[in-house]
Structure formats: structure tokens, C-alpha cells
Amino acid sequence: MLFPPSQVVRWLGYWLTPTLPSSVHFLRRLALAKASFTTIRQLSAAGKGLSSWCNRKLVFGAILPILTYGCDMFVPDTAIHRKLNSFWHVVLRWTTNCFYTTALGAGYREASLPPLSSICKQRRRSAAIRLFCAPLEFNPATARIPESVPTWDQGRSADDHRFLPRGSPKAVHLSSWLGPAVNSAKHLPLDSLCHEASDLIEEIPILPLALTDLVVLPLSRIPSVTYQALRATLLQSLLADWLDLSLPEPLSYPYGACLTHLSGVDDIGPDGPLWRSVPLLSGLAEYLYATRTGFPRTMLRIRANTATPEPGSGSDSA
């Protein structure tokens, strides 16, 4: 379907109180996400409608961006985070059509959806990487990050000039972005963003540019990593954080956490590469058998007879 563009453009800003907490902002995001979810869930009622894979795509494309907008800069407090988590649990149960009594540790794995806290942390770390890898000619915020951040650009603020006025003996002390903020110490906003990705850049001498065609790098300062490699590391850290923070799954649930339903299978259409690879068909057969999907195995056997065997694989393994 074709949708004509709207004549009115709505500016996506942040809703903050006079004291600048983000509780009002995330409550508005939660209300908008619930409204979107009410419309989307009509597409797939229990036992009919869209598949779990399509539901997951809708969650990532139409619910999660609304719910997490602004989490790259703000961290919701405990009360707001509890409300966001409660709604997120309803969404993941709808994705998989699981019972409400299903353990959440198993529900996250069945839906291939990480916990909301892991997603928000990954968004903040991704925003920090974009800030580090942007030239200051195009992003003025890059010029305000500390000099100790190993970016290729020069002319940033000196570390000893970045402080808040301390006119009171009870003033809040500042902490370096390289260390955690404890007790009465706190980070500056940009220092807090830098601290989110400190473990990724502590051993990198020079960070790369996000778009190398914008500025020509001197040959003496070629970075040792690429922007794409940093993004891949962020994805791996999301999975590791998911395993650390996720709720315990039942002992009868043996499956691990992953970001895809079946690794290596992106298309199950009649022209997809799945039906021409015996190892992929074998993996699909094992997946269907383990998850008790009920897919007719005779169809897989017919497809396997016409598949192209690969070196070292048996033709009847599927």
C-alpha cells in the first residue's frame, strides 16, 4: 500500500520537568507505545493471524522505537523502569503466544527479545560510539568530550577545564569518565556518555571515523579498528549483557539466548538459499524437532532430495 506524506511534521523532542528528570518523557513514550500495541495486536490474535517471526518484526519496527526513544541520553528511574518492563513482558508474551505463567527467562529466549535494560544500555553505548567517531566539524558535541578520549580529531576541551561551579561546600564533586561515579561524585552529561563505552575504547589508540569520505585522515594516524568492528562489538556486548541480567529459566528449558530465531536462516521462501543447502536443512529439521513446531518433516525430506550437497555433508541428513 502507498501512503501519501503528511502535510504536518511533528518534532520529536523530549518531555522534561523543570528539574530536568526524564520521568514525564518515558511515561509519554509508554502511553504512545501502548496505543501502537493496541492497534498492532489486532493483526495476530491467539491461534491465528501472523506468525511469531512476523510479530517480532512488528515489535522491533513499530513498538520498540517508540518505547525507547530518548534512552540514548536519559536513564529511566526505578519506578518508571518497572512500568516499562511490565509492558515489555506483555509484548513478548504476545510475540510468542506463551501463557502468562510461562517463566520470563524462557519467554525472552523464545521471543528472541533482550530485556529492556539491555536494549537501553546498548542504545546509549551506540550513541557514545557515534559521538566518538564523528568529526567535530560536523558534530559540535564531539568538541566537548574530554581530550583523553582517543579520537583522531584535535582541538577539544582540556580535561582540567571541564568542571562545574563549586560555590557551596556541599557542591557535588565531579568524577572522571574513566572511573565509576561513586558516593557524592557524578559525571558530567558527556562524561557519563563516555563512561558507557569506556570498556570498548580503553585499548584503542585512535578511534575511526563513521564516514571516512568526510575527512581525509593523515597516513600517520590510521586507526587500527573500523567503525563497523565497533558496531559488531556492541552487538556482542548486548548478548553478553542479556545473559548476565536475564531472569533464570526453568531447568526443563535447555535453549540459550540468541538474537535470531535460527542462525543462518534468513529466508524460507521457495527461492531462498535454505532449500539448496543440506546443512541448513538439517539444522532446520533439528530446530523443528526440538521446538515441537509440528512442521511436516516429509516436506523437508522432499526438499532435501533436490538440494545441492555440500562437501563433507550427507544427502539424507535432513
Secondary structure, 3 states (H helix, E strand, C coil): CCCCCCCCCCCCCCCCCCCCCCHHHHHHHHHHHHHHHHHHHHHCCCCCCCCHHHHHHHHHHHHHHHHCCCCCCCCCCHHHHHHHHHHHHHHHHHHHCCCCCCCHHHHHHHHCCCCHHHHHHHHHHHHHHHHHCCCCCCCHHHHHCCCCCCCCCCCCCCHHHCCCCCCCCCCCEECCCCCCCCCCEECCHHHHHHHHCHHHHCCCCCCCCCCCCCCCCCHHHCCCCCHHHHHHHHHHHHHHHHHHHCCCCCCCCCCCCCCCCCCCCCCCCCCCHHHHEHHHHHHHHHHHHHHCCCCCHHHHHHHHHHCECCCCCCCCCC
